Amino acid sequence: MQRRAVAVYVALFLLVASVAGVLVVTGESPEVAFDNPDHELSEGDSFTVEGDEYTLTAITVEEDDELGEIITGQIERERTAEQSETWANGSIVEVDDREWNVRIDDADSFALVEEQDFEALLAEDPNADNETVDRDGEEFVVVTDEDGDTRLVSPDEYFPAPEERSYDVGDELAYNDVTVTVDSVTSDEVTVVWMGPETLTIGVEQESMVTIGDTEFMAHFPDASTLTLSTDIDSYDAQIAQIEQFDQYGDGLWRVVIISVLSAMVLVGMAFMPSRY
């Protein structure tokens, strides 16, 4: 009689374990999905936010030993923005395909002094030696006249005076194919500014908040080739809550399976223990 009762309880526990196991195996975990996202994009697609155009330039998939598949994306926007460059006092800059020395004169102005190629100037003159000579610690250019006589000419007398261009704060000049404006002058450096193209880059990670302009989006990659952007943050939070609840139910069912099987095993073992009476 005792063993019959044990058999009934064992069958009951195994039935409970089977039902719980079936529910765990057949249950489908909910996934994040937006029915009507603000933007559904593939690589190369452009979209508009607050009147500005952005482009999804890349979707990258990487494999991680612990995390598995990691999907990231990159959004870019081409815009016009102020750019700047600083020239140190005494530095060399290239303007009009020529090199110039930056010479700061005072707090509001500076000059570009032409850098002369003395070797090239000497090479162009058939009546001058290609190199200067040193006499008693002074440098001279050796020049031959029509009669074949040579004479020594000081560099200041032989070479033409370098060209100088003076600029004040607010002046404009052509530089690197753009027009730049002298923004500030200090005793150490000159700053020029101009408006030019600039690329704004925004990195996107799976299920992360992304700020584009002044708008916040929830980013989601439903697959390795698609990015959805949604402003419905409440929907995302609700779906995450459902997923967490499903996981909790799954953990609970697994505990039911384990406890039921162990209970059945204990009852079977007790049923076959020899009685002292």
N, C-alpha and C positions, 0 to 999 in steps of 0.2 A: 504493500500500500504506500509505504514511504517513497519507494522508487517511482511509483506511478505519479505521485505528486511532484517529485523532482522533475520527471519527464515533462510534465505539463508546464512547469515554470521555465525549464530550459527552452522548450519550444516557444514560450511566450517571449523570453529574452532574445532568442534568435530571430523571431519575427520582427521585434522592435528594431534590432540591429540591421536586419535586411531592409526594412522600410527606410530607416535613416540613411543607410548606405546608398539606396537608390536615389533618394532626394539629393544627396551630396553629389553623386555622379551625374545625374541628369539635369541638375540646376544650372542655368546659364547665368554667369556673372554679368550684371549690367555694365555697359561701357559708356564713357562720355561721348555725347553726340549732340550737335546743335541742329535742330530742324530747319531753322531759318537764320543762318549766320549772317552777319553784316557783309562779310567777304569770304568767298570760297576760291582759293587761289592755287594755281599750279606754277611751277618754276617758269619765270619769264613774264607772268601776268602783271599788269599794272592796275592800280586802283586809286581812288581819290578819297582823301580824308581832309575835311575842313577846307576844301578848295585846292589842296596841294596834291600832286601826283606822286605816288610811291610805286616801287616795283619789287616784287619778290624775285631776287636775283639768284638765290640758291637754296636748295634743300639738300642737306647732308645726312647720310646714314652711317653710323659707326657701330661696331659690335664691341660690347664690353663683357668680360668674363663673368662679372657679378651682376651687372644691371641689364645685360642683354642688349637689345637694339635701342640705340639712342638716336633720336631724330632732332636735328636743329635746322634753323633757317636763317636767312639774312635778307633784310629789307633795306632798300636804298632809296634816297631821294636826291636828285640833283637840284641845287639851289644856288642863287647868287648871294655871296656874303663878302663882307669886308675882309681883306687879307693884308698882311703887312710884312715888311722886311726891314731889318736893321743893318745899317752900314757903320762900322766902327771908324773912328778917326784914324786916317792913315791906311785904311784898307783899299783894295783895288776892286772896282766894279766895271762891268762891261756895258757901255752905252753906245749906240750907233756903230756896233761892230768894232769899237775901239776900247782900249783899257784906260781907265781914269783913276787917279788917286784922290781919295776923299780927304779934303782939308777943311776942318771946322774953323771958321773965322771968329764967330761970336755965338751968343746964345740963340740967335734967331736966323742965322744964315751959315751957309757953307759953300765951298767951291769944289768943282770937279776939275782936277788938273790933269791934262793929257799925259799919259805915260809914253815917253818917246823910246823908240827902238834905235839906239845909237848905232849898233852894228849894221842894221839895215840901211840907215842913212849913209853910213860910210861906204857900204857896198854899192850903193847907187851912184856914188860920185867917183868917176874914173880918175880924177886928179887927187884923190885922197887915199892914204893907206887905209886898209880895212881895220886896223887897230890903232888905238891911241898909244902914245909913248909917254914915259915918265922922265922928266928932267928936273933934278934937284927937288924931288918931292912934289912936283906939280905935273898935272896931266895935260898933254897937248895932242892936237891933231896934226899929222904931217901932210902938208899940201904941196903938190908939185905944180909950178906955173907952166906957161907955154914955152918958156925957154929951157925947161928941164931943171930949174932951180927949185929947191925945197925950202919950205919955211914952216915954222911951228906956229900954230894958231890955237888960242885957248878955246876950250869947249863952249864957253859962253858966247864967244864971238863967232864960232863956226856953226854951231847948231841953232836952228830957229827957236824962238821962245815958244814954250809949250802953250797950247790953247787952254784957256780957263773959262769955265762957265759957273756963274754965281747963282745961287738960289736962296730964297727966303722961305719961311714957313708959309704954306698955302700955295706955293708955286707948283706947276705941273711940268713933267718931263716924260719923254718916251723911254720905257725900260722893259726889256723882255716882251716886246710886242704888245704892251699895254701902256696906258697913260697912268702914271702914278702921281700922287700928291705928297708934297713934303708935309708930314703931320707934326713932327716935333724935331727940335735940334737941342742937344745938350753939349757939354764940353767933351763928352766921350763918344757920342754916337748920333746918327741921323736915322729917323724912322720915316719910311714912306709907306703909304697905304693905297689900295686900289680895290675896286669891286671885281670879283672874279668867281668862276664856278667852283662849287664845293660839294663834295659828296657826303651826305649824312647817312651813316650806317647804323642799323638797329638789329641787334641779335635777338633771335627768337628761340625759346626752348619749349619743350613739350609741356602743355598745361601750365603756362606761366602768364603773368600779367605783363602786357606790353603797352607802353605809352607811345602813341603816335600823334604828334601835334599835342593837343590838350585832351585827347580822348584815350581812355583806358580800354583795352581789349583783352579778352581771355583767348590765348592762342592754343590751338589744338591741332595735332596732326592725326587725322583718322587713318592715314596710310602713309607710305614713304614718298608719295608724290603729291600730296594735297595738304594745304594749310587752311584752316578756317579761323576767322577772327570774329568774335562776338562780344557785344557790349552787354549781353544778358548774363551778368555775373550771378544773379539769383538762381537762374536755371542751372548753372554749373555747380553752385554750392549744393543745390537740392540733389543733383545727380551724384555728387561725391558722398552725400549723406546716405543715399540708397546703396551705393557700392559698399560703404563701411558697414551698413546694416546687414547686407547680404553676406559679407565676410564673417560677421559675428554669428549669424545663423549657421553658416557652414561650419565654423569652429564648434558651435554647440552640438550640431548633429554628429560630428566626428567623435565628440566626447560620449554621446549616447551610444554610438557603435562600439567604442572601446569598452565602456562600462558594461554594456549588455553582454558582450562576448565574454568578458572576464567573469561576470556574475554567473553565466551559464557554465563556464569551466569550473568555477568553485562549487556550484551545486552538484555537478556530475562527480567531482572528486569526493565530496562529502557523502554522496549517495552510496559510493562503493567502499567507504571506510568500514572496517569490521566493527560490529557492535559488541560492547562489553556485557550486555545483558542477554 
